[in-house]
Amino acid sequence: MIRQTVRHIADIMARLRVNRSTPRKRKHFGEDEEGFIYYNSHLELKFKEGSEADKKRIMQEIKADLKRSKRIEITMLILSILLLVLAFGWFTRNLV
């Protein structure tokens, strides 16, 4: 029992010594290996131009997704209000 504790303490001390001796370079967000920070002005983005038919199709898909998500949100709101009213009615009928 005592030998295990002594070994454990010696192992911890060795790890602390190794961790202290190795210098660590901390990387910050946006830095590369040389330490140069990239800003948005250095990046040049190149996109392929789409045709008008592609643009219209994508816009229709976006509008359909928005309409679908609004419909789901409204349905969930109505359902939650209905459940709240039913729960309130049940509590007033049974507990009052």
PADO-943931 format. One record per atom (N, C-alpha, C): residue number from 1; residue in one letter; atom name; z, y, x. Coordinates in steps of 0.05 Angstrom, whole numbers, always signed. Layout:
residues N
n, res, atom, zz, yy, xx
NUM, A, CA, Z, Y, X .
...
//
This chain:
residues 96
n, res, atom, zz, yy, xx
1, M, N, +0, -24, +16 .
1, M, CA, +0, +0, +0 .
1, M, C, +0, +25, +17 .
2, I, N, +17, +25, +38 .
2, I, CA, +19, +49, +55 .
2, I, C, -6, +51, +72 .
3, R, N, -17, +28, +81 .
3, R, CA, -42, +28, +97 .
3, R, C, -65, +40, +81 .
4, Q, N, -67, +32, +56 .
4, Q, CA, -88, +42, +39 .
4, Q, C, -86, +72, +36 .
5, T, N, -62, +82, +32 .
5, T, CA, -57, +111, +29 .
5, T, C, -65, +125, +54 .
6, V, N, -57, +114, +77 .
6, V, CA, -63, +127, +103 .
6, V, C, -93, +127, +107 .
7, R, N, -106, +105, +101 .
7, R, CA, -136, +104, +104 .
7, R, C, -149, +124, +85 .
8, H, N, -139, +126, +61 .
8, H, CA, -150, +144, +42 .
8, H, C, -147, +173, +51 .
9, I, N, -124, +180, +61 .
9, I, CA, -119, +207, +71 .
9, I, C, -137, +213, +95 .
10, A, N, -140, +193, +114 .
10, A, CA, -157, +197, +137 .
10, A, C, -186, +200, +129 .
11, D, N, -194, +185, +108 .
11, D, CA, -222, +188, +98 .
11, D, C, -226, +215, +86 .
12, I, N, -207, +225, +71 .
12, I, CA, -210, +252, +60 .
12, I, C, -211, +273, +82 .
13, M, N, -195, +271, +102 .
13, M, CA, -195, +290, +123 .
13, M, C, -222, +290, +138 .
14, A, N, -233, +266, +143 .
14, A, CA, -259, +263, +156 .
14, A, C, -281, +276, +140 .
15, R, N, -280, +272, +114 .
15, R, CA, -300, +284, +96 .
15, R, C, -298, +314, +97 .
16, L, N, -274, +325, +95 .
16, L, CA, -270, +354, +96 .
16, L, C, -280, +365, +122 .
17, R, N, -275, +351, +145 .
17, R, CA, -284, +361, +171 .
17, R, C, -314, +362, +172 .
18, V, N, -328, +341, +161 .
18, V, CA, -357, +340, +162 .
18, V, C, -368, +362, +144 .
19, N, N, -356, +366, +121 .
19, N, CA, -366, +386, +102 .
19, N, C, -363, +414, +114 .
20, R, N, -341, +419, +129 .
20, R, CA, -337, +445, +141 .
20, R, C, -356, +449, +164 .
21, S, N, -363, +428, +179 .
21, S, CA, -380, +432, +203 .
21, S, C, -409, +436, +197 .
22, T, N, -419, +426, +174 .
22, T, CA, -447, +429, +168 .
22, T, C, -452, +455, +153 .
23, P, N, -467, +473, +164 .
23, P, CA, -473, +498, +150 .
23, P, C, -492, +493, +127 .
24, R, N, -487, +505, +106 .
24, R, CA, -504, +502, +82 .
24, R, C, -518, +528, +76 .
25, K, N, -544, +526, +71 .
25, K, CA, -559, +549, +63 .
25, K, C, -562, +548, +33 .
26, R, N, -552, +568, +20 .
26, R, CA, -554, +569, -9 .
26, R, C, -581, +581, -17 .
27, K, N, -594, +568, -36 .
27, K, CA, -619, +578, -46 .
27, K, C, -613, +594, -71 .
28, H, N, -626, +616, -73 .
28, H, CA, -624, +633, -97 .
28, H, C, -649, +630, -113 .
29, F, N, -647, +637, -138 .
29, F, CA, -669, +634, -157 .
29, F, C, -692, +651, -147 .
30, G, N, -716, +639, -145 .
30, G, CA, -740, +653, -138 .
30, G, C, -746, +654, -108 .
31, E, N, -729, +642, -92 .
31, E, CA, -734, +642, -63 .
31, E, C, -748, +617, -55 .
32, D, N, -765, +620, -35 .
32, D, CA, -777, +596, -23 .
32, D, C, -763, +590, +3 .
33, E, N, -774, +573, +20 .
33, E, CA, -761, +564, +44 .
33, E, C, -756, +587, +64 .
34, E, N, -774, +606, +65 .
34, E, CA, -770, +628, +84 .
34, E, C, -751, +649, +74 .
35, G, N, -742, +648, +50 .
35, G, CA, -724, +668, +40 .
35, G, C, -738, +691, +26 .
36, F, N, -764, +689, +23 .
36, F, CA, -780, +710, +10 .
36, F, C, -777, +707, -20 .
37, I, N, -772, +729, -33 .
37, I, CA, -769, +728, -62 .
37, I, C, -796, +735, -75 .
38, Y, N, -805, +717, -92 .
38, Y, CA, -829, +722, -107 .
38, Y, C, -824, +738, -132 .
39, Y, N, -841, +758, -135 .
39, Y, CA, -839, +774, -160 .
39, Y, C, -864, +769, -176 .
40, N, N, -864, +778, -201 .
40, N, CA, -886, +773, -219 .
40, N, C, -912, +785, -209 .
41, S, N, -910, +807, -195 .
41, S, CA, -934, +821, -185 .
41, S, C, -950, +804, -165 .
42, H, N, -937, +785, -152 .
42, H, CA, -950, +768, -132 .
42, H, C, -966, +745, -145 .
43, L, N, -959, +739, -170 .
43, L, CA, -973, +716, -183 .
43, L, C, -998, +726, -197 .
44, E, N, -1019, +712, -193 .
44, E, CA, -1044, +718, -208 .
44, E, C, -1049, +694, -225 .
45, L, N, -1048, +698, -251 .
45, L, CA, -1053, +677, -270 .
45, L, C, -1082, +677, -279 .
46, K, N, -1094, +654, -280 .
46, K, CA, -1122, +652, -289 .
46, K, C, -1123, +634, -312 .
47, F, N, -1133, +644, -335 .
47, F, CA, -1136, +628, -359 .
47, F, C, -1165, +625, -366 .
48, K, N, -1172, +603, -377 .
48, K, CA, -1200, +600, -387 .
48, K, C, -1202, +614, -414 .
49, E, N, -1224, +627, -418 .
49, E, CA, -1228, +641, -443 .
49, E, C, -1238, +621, -464 .
50, G, N, -1227, +622, -488 .
50, G, CA, -1235, +604, -509 .
50, G, C, -1255, +617, -527 .
51, S, N, -1269, +600, -542 .
51, S, CA, -1289, +611, -560 .
51, S, C, -1274, +622, -585 .
52, E, N, -1289, +637, -601 .
52, E, CA, -1277, +648, -626 .
52, E, C, -1269, +626, -645 .
53, A, N, -1284, +604, -646 .
53, A, CA, -1276, +582, -664 .
53, A, C, -1250, +570, -655 .
54, D, N, -1246, +567, -629 .
54, D, CA, -1221, +556, -619 .
54, D, C, -1198, +575, -626 .
55, K, N, -1202, +601, -622 .
55, K, CA, -1181, +620, -628 .
55, K, C, -1174, +620, -657 .
56, K, N, -1194, +618, -675 .
56, K, CA, -1188, +617, -703 .
56, K, C, -1173, +592, -711 .
57, R, N, -1182, +569, -699 .
57, R, CA, -1169, +544, -705 .
57, R, C, -1139, +544, -696 .
58, I, N, -1135, +555, -672 .
58, I, CA, -1107, +557, -662 .
58, I, C, -1090, +575, -680 .
59, M, N, -1102, +598, -688 .
59, M, CA, -1087, +616, -706 .
59, M, C, -1081, +603, -732 .
60, Q, N, -1099, +588, -743 .
60, Q, CA, -1094, +573, -768 .
60, Q, C, -1072, +553, -765 .
61, E, N, -1072, +539, -742 .
61, E, CA, -1051, +519, -737 .
61, E, C, -1023, +533, -735 .
62, I, N, -1023, +556, -722 .
62, I, CA, -998, +570, -719 .
62, I, C, -988, +580, -746 .
63, K, N, -1006, +591, -762 .
63, K, CA, -998, +600, -789 .
63, K, C, -989, +577, -806 .
64, A, N, -1002, +554, -804 .
64, A, CA, -993, +531, -820 .
64, A, C, -966, +521, -811 .
65, D, N, -960, +522, -785 .
65, D, CA, -934, +514, -775 .
65, D, C, -913, +533, -784 .
66, L, N, -919, +559, -784 .
66, L, CA, -900, +579, -793 .
66, L, C, -894, +575, -823 .
67, K, N, -915, +571, -839 .
67, K, CA, -912, +567, -867 .
67, K, C, -895, +542, -873 .
68, R, N, -900, +521, -858 .
68, R, CA, -885, +496, -862 .
68, R, C, -856, +499, -854 .
69, S, N, -850, +513, -832 .
69, S, CA, -823, +517, -824 .
69, S, C, -808, +536, -844 .
70, K, N, -821, +556, -854 .
70, K, CA, -809, +573, -875 .
70, K, C, -802, +557, -900 .
71, R, N, -820, +540, -908 .
71, R, CA, -816, +523, -931 .
71, R, C, -792, +505, -927 .
72, I, N, -790, +494, -904 .
72, I, CA, -767, +476, -898 .
72, I, C, -741, +492, -898 .
73, E, N, -741, +516, -886 .
73, E, CA, -717, +532, -885 .
73, E, C, -708, +540, -913 .
74, I, N, -727, +548, -930 .
74, I, CA, -720, +556, -957 .
74, I, C, -709, +532, -973 .
75, T, N, -721, +509, -969 .
75, T, CA, -712, +485, -983 .
75, T, C, -684, +478, -974 .
76, M, N, -678, +479, -948 .
76, M, CA, -651, +473, -938 .
76, M, C, -631, +494, -948 .
77, L, N, -639, +519, -950 .
77, L, CA, -621, +540, -960 .
77, L, C, -614, +535, -990 .
78, I, N, -634, +529, -1006 .
78, I, CA, -629, +523, -1034 .
78, I, C, -612, +498, -1037 .
79, L, N, -618, +478, -1022 .
79, L, CA, -602, +453, -1023 .
79, L, C, -573, +458, -1015 .
80, S, N, -568, +473, -994 .
80, S, CA, -541, +479, -986 .
80, S, C, -526, +496, -1006 .
81, I, N, -539, +515, -1018 .
81, I, CA, -527, +531, -1039 .
81, I, C, -520, +514, -1063 .
82, L, N, -538, +496, -1071 .
82, L, CA, -533, +478, -1093 .
82, L, C, -509, +460, -1087 .
83, L, N, -508, +448, -1063 .
83, L, CA, -486, +431, -1056 .
83, L, C, -459, +447, -1056 .
84, L, N, -460, +472, -1046 .
84, L, CA, -436, +488, -1046 .
84, L, C, -426, +494, -1075 .
85, V, N, -445, +500, -1093 .
85, V, CA, -437, +505, -1121 .
85, V, C, -426, +479, -1133 .
86, L, N, -438, +456, -1128 .
86, L, CA, -428, +431, -1139 .
86, L, C, -401, +424, -1128 .
87, A, N, -397, +428, -1102 .
87, A, CA, -371, +423, -1090 .
87, A, C, -349, +441, -1101 .
88, F, N, -356, +467, -1105 .
88, F, CA, -337, +486, -1116 .
88, F, C, -330, +478, -1145 .
89, G, N, -350, +470, -1161 .
89, G, CA, -345, +462, -1188 .
89, G, C, -327, +437, -1189 .
90, W, N, -332, +418, -1171 .
90, W, CA, -316, +393, -1170 .
90, W, C, -287, +399, -1163 .
91, F, N, -283, +417, -1143 .
91, F, CA, -256, +424, -1135 .
91, F, C, -241, +439, -1157 .
92, T, N, -255, +457, -1171 .
92, T, CA, -241, +472, -1192 .
92, T, C, -235, +453, -1216 .
93, R, N, -251, +434, -1222 .
93, R, CA, -246, +416, -1244 .
93, R, C, -225, +396, -1238 .
94, N, N, -224, +386, -1213 .
94, N, CA, -205, +365, -1207 .
94, N, C, -179, +374, -1194 .
95, L, N, -178, +398, -1182 .
95, L, CA, -154, +406, -1168 .
95, L, C, -139, +428, -1182 .
96, V, N, -151, +441, -1202 .
96, V, CA, -138, +463, -1216 .
96, V, C, -125, +454, -1241 .
//
